[in-house]
Amino acid sequence: MGNALRLLYKHCCNPTTTGDSEPLGPHGVSATTVGVSTLAHDLFHFEITSQVPEGLSKHVVSSKKAQANWYRKLLDAWREAKPPPKTPEEATRLVVQTLKRHQKADVEGLLTFYGLPLPQALVELSPDVQTSLPEGVQFELHTLPVDARAVPDGDTLTVYVSTTDPRESSSVPRDVQVAAVQRSKARTEKNYAKADALHKKITDLGYRVLNVQNEEVLARKYRVRLRGIDAPESSMPYGKDAKEELVKLVQGKSLRILAYGEDRYGRCVGDVYCNGVFVQEVMLKKGFAWHYTAYDHRLQLENWEKQARAKRVGLWASSNPQKPWEYRKDKREGR
């Protein structure tokens, strides 16, 4: 059933309180929370099991056979959407367009089931409204809380993004979806050896099932290189301090990452924000990183490094600190 797979993603679908003016749908989601993600995962679970979610019949008038027909159409439409819906409003538009020949009561019942806005509540966007990301950004990530062990140094970290995220939900490999469902079943049956083997398959494919607030969440792994800065290597003076500062900034926090591409090591290169704080700014102002001018020419980052130099904080307390890129070159050349 839809609820079986949702157990893996429940962290992002927990009931929230929104007040009397915004009632919650049956999944504990509202038009401003994660109904779009719940719908996405029910669609992909339908692809595996051919089963519609439990409880849907209470909100619609047609039979389960008809409901299955809707989900087949919606699954096709979702996969063809480029990009897939990211907001409740976009999800509603896709449902309404796909099911436009079906009964109004069924369409509105389905939307209500997921806490999505009804058609009459939609507001048409002005063509002048700015909805794009900053220039050069290829995509945006919203991570699960970061583990301190995922920070190896002062300019690199490993993060995980829940597959309930609209950007991720449309691209989870089928092998991962099937393995996640099978692993959940194996754990229910207390067949932990099989569950562990299935989890290894999931991790080998770049995903992981994480325990977040006592709930299992299927998430995609990203290695991230902080754009525009270069922190001392772990074995360099201030390398440990730089790592500790980055851990202090991100540990246990959900991050917003604007990704500009990948480096030659396959890491996502991006600007990292934590509760509205620009992480690179903090690292530079506290003297725990250099402005990486070989790859970044932003004057703002240059000025933040200059401020730290002037105050002689962090690594700038040394009269002539070694540049990390020169340190790495020396190591490669055996000096």
Salt bridges, closest charged atoms under 4 A:
ASP42 OD2 - ARG6 NH2 2.53
GLU47 OE1 - ARG79 NH2 2.80
GLU47 OE1 - ARG174 NH1 3.95
GLU140 OE2 - HIS142 NE2 2.98
GLU140 OE2 - ARG256 NE 2.51
ASP147 OD2 - ARG149 NH2 2.84
ASP155 OD2 - ARG225 NH2 3.61
GLU168 OE2 - ARG167 NH1 3.14
GLU168 OE1 - ARG220 NH1 3.33
ASP204 OD2 - LYS200 NZ 2.93
GLU216 OE1 - ARG183 NH1 3.16
GLU216 OE2 - ARG187 NE 3.39
ASP230 OD1 - ARG225 NH2 3.25
ASP230 OD2 - ARG328 NH2 2.76
GLU233 OE2 - ARG328 NH1 2.70
GLU245 OE1 - LYS248 NZ 3.42
GLU245 OE2 - LYS286 NZ 3.13
ASP263 OD2 - ARG267 NE 2.68
ASP271 OD2 - ARG227 NH1 3.03
ASP271 OD2 - ARG298 NH1 2.96
GLU281 OE2 - LYS285 NZ 2.67
ASP296 OD1 - HIS291 NE2 2.95
ASP296 OD2 - ARG298 NH2 2.85
GLU302 OE2 - LYS306 NZ 2.99
GLU305 OE2 - ARG309 NE 2.82
ASP330 OD1 - ARG335 NH1 3.20
GLU333 OE1 - ARG335 NH2 2.15
